C-alpha cells in the first residue's frame, strides 16, 4: 500500500513529543471552537522534517492577540503573556511546554481574516529563509497535518541550501540580523548559501550596526553551538561578518609570523573539538585572541608571554559589549586566563596546587579540562598523546581530592567579620591578603577549615610581621 502525501504530512504532528502532541491537540480544539485556524510554523516544522527534536512550539493563526489569549486559556494554558508585542506574539505554557502563537503578519485586527489560507501564504512570504517558511495545519479548513510549503523549503532542506524567501535583499533589509542567521543555519544544517542570498547577505552587513548588541551576541552563541561550527566560523570570516561583529579577532586571522602556527585554523579546530556548551565554546574561540599582540622571539624560540591574562581582559570587554550574562562572561574569562594550566600538570604537582586550580576554576572546572584537551591540535601524534596523558593525570588527581574532602569547605577559618573583631579594625584592603594567607594554609593542609584557634594564632603572627614589614619600608 502506498502512503498518501496527506498521511506522510500528518505524521509530522505525530513526530512531536508526547507532551507537545497533547498541547497541540488542546490548542487546535480551542482555536477550532472559536472558528480560527492554527498552524505549526517555522523552525518547528523544519526540525520535524529533519527528524530533530523540537525545542519550542511556534504557531501562527488568523486570530488577533486577544482571541489567542482566550483560546489559550480555554486550552488550559498557564502563564499567558505578551512575548513580542511588535509581532503580536502571545507566549504561554501548556503541558509543560513553552509555546508562542503569533497573529498572521498580514492580518488586520480590525476584522476577521476572510481567507486564512491566503493570509498564511502571505505570512510565510515575509519569513527569512525558505526552510523556515513552512507550516503544518493544526486547526481550520485544511486537514490536520497538511503541509504548506509555497517556497519549496522542503526541497531546499534536501538540497542543503539556504535561500531567502522571494527577494533575499528585501528579507535581509527587514532584519539585517538575518545575515548572521544565514551563516548559523548553513553551519547547523551543513548547507550552502545560494548565490543571490549570499550577495544580498554581503550587502546587508553594514546595516548590522543598527542591530542591538544583545541580539547579535545571542545569535553568535547559537552559531558557536552549531553542528559544523568550524565551517560556520570560516564562512563568517570569508563573508566579512567577522570584521563587523568580532573585530578583535581580525588580527588573529591575519597573523602570519615566522615560527608560529596558523592561529585562525587552530582556533576553529579547538572550537569544534569542545563540547557544544556556551562557556567552553566562547572560551575556545577567544582563548588565543591576544597572541598577535604578545608575539615575541626569545633566543630563537617563539613566545606569547601573558597572552592568557591579556586575552581574558580583552574577552571580557568583547563579551560585555555583546551583553552576554555577567556570570557567563566571568566564567569565560576564567577559562581563558587558566586555559594553559592543565597542560602544565606533572607528577611534581602537590595536592595544594591541584586544589588551588580547582578552587580558581570553581563551577567551570569541567569546561577548563575540555578546553585543555581540545587545545592540542598538533599534527604529531606523540605530542597529542603526551598532552592527553597529562590532562588525564590531572583529572585523576582531582577525582582523588574530591573523594577526600569537599573543596567548598577549604576556606579561611576566620572570615572578614572575625578578623575585624580580632584586630579591632574597620573593613579595608588589609583583610583580603590575610584571608588569602589563612586559606592557603588550609589548602596546603597545614590547618583545617575549623581550626579557629590555630588561625587566630597565625593571624596575630602574620599581622605582626606584616606591620613590621610596613614600618621597615
C-alpha positions in Angstrom: 0.0 0.0 0.0 1.3 3.5 -0.9 1.2 6.1 1.8 -0.6 9.3 0.6 1.1 12.7 0.8 -1.5 13.7 3.4 -0.7 10.7 5.6 3.0 11.4 5.4 2.4 15.1 6.4 0.0 14.1 9.2 2.9 12.0 10.6 4.8 15.3 11.2 2.4 16.2 14.1 2.7 12.6 15.3 6.5 13.0 15.4 6.2 15.7 18.1 6.9 14.6 21.7 4.1 13.3 23.7 3.5 16.5 25.7 3.9 18.6 22.6 1.2 16.5 20.8 -1.1 16.9 23.7 -0.5 20.7 23.8 -1.1 21.0 20.0 -4.3 18.9 20.2 -5.7 21.0 23.0 -4.8 24.3 21.3 -6.2 23.0 18.0 -9.5 22.2 19.6 -9.7 25.5 21.4 -9.0 27.5 18.2 -11.4 25.5 16.1 -14.2 26.1 18.6 -13.6 29.8 18.2 -13.6 29.5 14.4 -9.9 30.3 14.0 -7.2 28.5 12.1 -4.0 27.4 13.8 -0.7 26.3 12.2 2.6 24.9 13.5 5.1 27.1 11.7 8.8 27.9 11.1 11.6 26.2 12.8 9.3 23.7 14.5 8.3 22.4 11.0 11.9 22.5 9.8 13.1 20.4 12.7 10.3 17.9 12.3 11.2 17.4 8.6 14.8 16.9 9.7 13.8 14.3 12.3 15.1 16.6 15.0 13.6 17.1 18.4 11.5 20.3 18.6 12.7 22.5 21.4 9.8 25.1 21.5 6.5 25.1 19.7 5.7 28.1 17.4 2.3 28.6 15.9 0.6 31.2 13.7 -3.1 32.0 13.4 -5.6 34.3 11.9 -6.8 35.1 15.5 -5.8 38.5 16.9 -3.8 38.5 20.2 -7.0 39.0 22.4 -8.6 35.9 20.8 -5.3 34.0 21.2 -5.4 34.6 24.9 -9.0 33.4 25.2 -8.3 30.2 23.2 -5.1 29.6 25.2 -6.9 29.9 28.5 -9.7 27.6 27.2 -7.0 25.0 26.3 -5.7 25.2 29.9 -2.6 27.2 29.3 -0.8 28.9 32.2 1.5 32.0 32.4 -0.1 33.6 29.3 1.9 36.8 28.4 2.9 39.1 25.6 6.1 37.6 24.2 6.6 40.1 21.4 4.1 43.0 21.1 5.7 44.2 17.9 4.8 41.0 16.1 1.6 40.3 18.1 3.1 37.2 19.7 1.5 35.6 22.8 3.6 33.3 24.9 2.2 30.6 27.1 2.9 27.3 28.9 0.8 24.3 28.3 1.6 20.6 29.1 5.0 21.8 30.5 5.9 23.2 27.0 7.0 26.7 26.1 4.8 27.9 23.3 4.5 31.1 21.2 1.5 31.9 19.0 1.7 34.8 16.5 -1.1 36.5 14.5 -0.6 36.4 10.8 1.6 39.4 9.8 -0.9 40.2 7.1 -3.9 40.1 9.4 -6.0 43.2 10.2 -7.0 43.2 13.8 -10.0 45.4 12.9 -11.8 42.5 11.4 -11.7 38.7 10.7 -9.5 37.2 8.1 -11.6 36.3 5.1 -9.2 33.8 3.6 -6.9 32.1 6.3 -5.0 30.1 3.7 -4.1 33.2 1.6 -3.2 35.1 4.8 -1.0 32.2 5.8 0.8 32.2 2.5 1.3 36.0 2.8 2.7 35.5 6.3 5.1 32.8 5.1 6.3 35.1 2.3 7.7 37.5 4.9 9.8 35.0 6.7 13.6 34.8 6.3 14.5 31.6 4.5 12.6 29.0 2.7 13.5 26.3 5.2 11.6 28.4 7.8 8.7 29.3 5.6 6.6 26.2 6.0 3.6 25.4 8.1 1.5 22.4 9.2 -2.2 22.7 9.8 -3.5 22.1 13.3 -7.0 23.6 13.1 -9.0 25.3 10.4 -10.3 24.4 7.0 -7.2 22.4 6.0 -6.9 18.9 7.3 -4.8 18.5 10.3 -1.2 17.6 9.3 -1.4 19.3 5.8 2.0 20.8 4.9 2.1 24.3 3.4 5.3 24.8 1.6 4.8 27.6 -1.0 8.6 28.3 -1.4 9.9 24.8 -1.6 11.6 24.9 1.8 11.4 21.1 1.9 13.3 20.9 -1.4 16.0 23.3 -0.1 16.4 21.1 3.0 17.0 18.2 0.8 19.4 20.2 -1.4 21.1 21.6 1.7 20.5 25.2 0.5 19.9 28.4 2.5 17.7 30.6 0.3 16.0 33.8 1.1 12.2 33.9 0.6 11.3 35.7 -2.6 13.6 38.7 -2.8 16.5 37.9 -0.5 17.6 41.6 -0.3 14.1 42.6 0.8 14.1 39.9 3.5 17.5 41.0 4.8 16.6 44.6 4.8 13.6 43.8 7.1 16.0 42.5 9.7 19.8 42.6 9.0 20.4 40.1 11.7 19.2 37.5 9.2 22.7 37.8 7.6 24.2 36.2 10.7 21.3 33.7 10.9 22.0 32.6 7.4 25.6 31.7 8.5 24.3 29.9 11.5 21.8 27.8 9.6 24.5 27.0 7.0 26.7 25.7 9.8 24.0 23.9 11.7 22.5 22.2 8.7 25.8 21.9 6.8 24.3 23.7 3.9 25.4 26.3 1.3 24.0 29.8 1.0 22.7 30.1 -2.6 24.3 32.9 -4.7 21.6 35.5 -4.7 21.1 35.2 -0.9 24.9 35.4 -0.5 25.1 38.6 -2.5 22.2 40.1 -0.5 23.9 39.0 2.7 27.1 40.7 1.9 25.3 43.9 1.0 23.4 43.9 4.3 26.5 43.7 6.6 26.8 47.5 7.2 23.2 47.5 8.4 24.1 45.2 11.3 25.4 48.3 13.0 21.8 49.2 13.8 21.0 45.8 15.3 21.2 45.6 19.1 24.4 44.1 20.5 22.4 41.7 22.7 20.6 40.1 19.7 24.0 39.7 17.9 25.6 38.2 21.0 22.7 35.7 21.3 22.9 34.7 17.6 26.7 34.3 17.8 26.2 31.9 20.7 23.8 29.9 18.6 26.4 29.8 15.8 29.0 28.5 18.3 26.7 25.6 19.2 26.1 24.7 15.5 26.9 21.2 14.1 29.7 22.5 11.8 30.9 25.4 13.9 34.4 25.4 12.3 32.8 25.8 8.9 30.5 28.5 10.2 33.4 30.5 11.6 35.2 30.2 8.3 32.1 31.4 6.5 31.7 34.3 9.0 35.3 35.4 8.2 35.1 34.9 4.4 31.8 36.9 4.1 33.2 39.8 6.0 30.9 39.4 9.0 33.8 38.8 11.4 35.2 42.3 10.7 31.8 43.8 11.6 30.8 41.7 14.6 34.1 40.5 16.2 36.8 42.9 15.0 39.0 41.8 17.9 39.6 38.5 16.1 40.7 40.0 12.8 44.4 40.2 14.0 44.1 36.5 14.8 43.0 35.8 11.2 45.7 38.0 9.7 48.5 36.7 11.9 51.3 35.1 9.9 54.5 35.3 11.9 57.5 33.0 11.3 57.7 30.1 13.6 54.0 30.3 14.6 51.2 28.1 13.6 48.1 29.3 11.7 46.2 30.8 14.7 42.8 31.1 13.0 42.8 27.5 11.8 43.9 26.3 15.2 41.2 28.4 16.9 38.5 26.9 14.7 39.7 23.4 15.3 39.7 23.9 19.0 36.2 25.3 19.0 35.0 22.3 17.0 36.7 19.9 19.4 35.0 21.2 22.5 31.5 20.1 23.7 28.6 22.3 22.5 28.3 24.3 25.6 28.3 28.2 25.5 31.1 28.9 28.0 33.7 26.5 26.7 32.9 27.3 23.0 33.2 31.0 23.6 36.4 30.4 25.5 37.8 28.3 22.7 37.0 31.0 20.2 38.7 33.7 22.2 41.5 31.8 24.1 44.3 32.9 21.8 42.9 36.3 20.8 45.8 38.2 22.4 48.6 36.1 20.8 49.2 38.6 17.9 49.8 41.4 20.4 52.1 39.3 22.6 54.1 37.6 19.9 57.9 37.6 20.5 61.0 35.6 19.8 63.5 34.9 22.7 66.7 33.1 21.9 65.2 31.7 18.7 62.0 30.4 20.4 58.5 31.9 19.7 56.7 33.0 22.9 53.4 34.7 23.6 54.1 35.8 27.2 51.0 36.9 29.1 48.5 36.2 26.3 46.2 34.3 28.7 45.8 37.3 31.0 45.6 39.9 28.3 43.2 37.6 26.3 40.9 37.2 29.3 40.8 41.0 29.7 40.0 41.6 26.0 37.4 38.8 26.0 35.6 40.3 29.0 35.4 43.6 27.2 34.2 42.0 24.0 31.5 39.9 25.7 30.3 42.8 27.8 29.8 44.7 24.5 27.7 41.9 23.3 25.7 41.9 26.6 26.2 38.3 27.5 25.2 37.3 31.0 27.6 38.5 33.7 28.2 35.0 35.1 28.9 33.6 31.7 31.4 36.4 31.0 33.2 35.8 34.3 33.3 32.1 33.5 34.7 32.6 30.0 37.3 35.0 31.4 38.4 32.4 33.9 38.7 29.7 31.3 40.8 31.9 29.0 43.1 33.0 31.8 43.7 29.5 33.0 43.5 27.5 29.8 47.2 26.7 29.7 47.4 25.4 33.3 46.2 21.8 32.8 48.8 21.2 30.1 51.5 22.0 32.6 50.4 19.3 35.1 53.1 16.8 36.1 53.9 14.4 38.9 55.5 17.2 40.8 52.2 19.0 41.4 51.2 18.9 45.1 47.7 18.3 46.4 47.7 22.0 47.3 48.5 23.1 43.7 45.7 20.9 42.3 43.2 22.2 44.9 44.1 25.8 44.0 43.4 25.1 40.4 40.0 23.6 41.2 39.1 26.4 43.5 40.2 29.0 41.0 38.0 27.5 38.2 35.1 26.7 40.5 32.0 25.6 38.5 33.9 26.0 35.2 36.4 23.2 36.1 35.0 20.6 33.6 34.9 23.3 30.9 38.6 24.0 31.6 39.6 20.4 31.2 37.5 20.1 28.0 39.2 23.2 26.6 42.7 22.0 27.5 42.0 18.7 25.7 40.7 20.5 22.6 43.7 22.9 22.6 46.1 20.2 21.5 45.9 20.3 17.7 49.5 19.3 16.9 50.0 17.2 13.8 52.4 15.0 15.7 50.6 12.0 17.3 53.3 11.8 20.1 52.7 15.4 21.1 48.9 14.8 21.2 49.3 11.6 23.3 51.6 13.2 25.9 49.3 16.2 26.3 46.3 13.9 26.8 48.2 11.9 29.3 49.0 15.0 31.4 45.4 16.0 31.4 44.2 12.5 32.2 46.6 12.6 35.2 45.2 15.9 36.4 41.6 14.5 36.1 42.6 11.5 38.2 44.3 13.8 40.8 41.2 16.0 41.0 38.9 13.0 41.4 41.1 11.7 44.3 41.0 15.0 46.1 37.2 15.4 45.6 36.8 12.0 47.2 38.9 13.1 50.2 37.5 16.4 51.1 34.8 18.8 49.8 36.5 21.8 48.3 33.8 24.2 49.3 35.0 23.8 52.9 38.6 24.9 52.1 38.2 28.4 53.3 39.8 30.5 56.0 38.7 29.5 59.5 38.3 33.2 60.2 36.0 35.3 57.9 36.2 39.0 57.5 34.0 39.8 60.5 36.1 37.6 62.8 39.3 39.3 61.6 37.9 42.8 62.1 36.8 41.8 65.6 40.2 40.2 66.4 42.2 43.3 65.4 39.5 45.9 66.2 39.9 47.4 62.7 37.3 48.6 60.2 36.8 47.0 56.8 39.6 47.6 54.3 42.1 46.1 51.9 44.1 44.7 54.8 41.6 41.8 55.1 41.9 40.1 51.7 45.7 39.2 51.9 45.3 37.9 55.5 42.3 35.8 54.5 44.2 34.5 51.4 47.1 33.6 53.6 44.9 31.6 56.0 43.1 30.0 53.1 46.4 28.9 51.5 47.3 27.2 54.8 44.0 25.2 54.7 44.6 24.3 51.0 48.1 23.1 51.8 46.8 21.0 54.7 48.7 23.0 57.4 45.4 23.7 59.3 41.8 22.5 59.0 38.9 24.8 58.0 37.5 24.7 61.5 40.9 25.4 63.3 39.8 28.8 64.7 42.4 28.7 67.5 45.3 27.9 65.1 44.0 30.5 62.6 43.9 33.1 65.4 47.5 32.5 66.4 48.7 32.6 62.8 46.7 35.7 62.1 48.3 37.5 65.0 51.8 36.4 63.9 51.2 37.3 60.3 49.8 40.7 61.1 52.7 41.5 63.5 55.2 40.5 60.8 53.2 42.5 58.2 53.2 45.6 60.3 56.9 45.3 60.9 57.5 45.0 57.2 55.4 48.1 56.6 57.3 50.0 59.2 60.6 48.9 57.7 59.5 50.3 54.3 
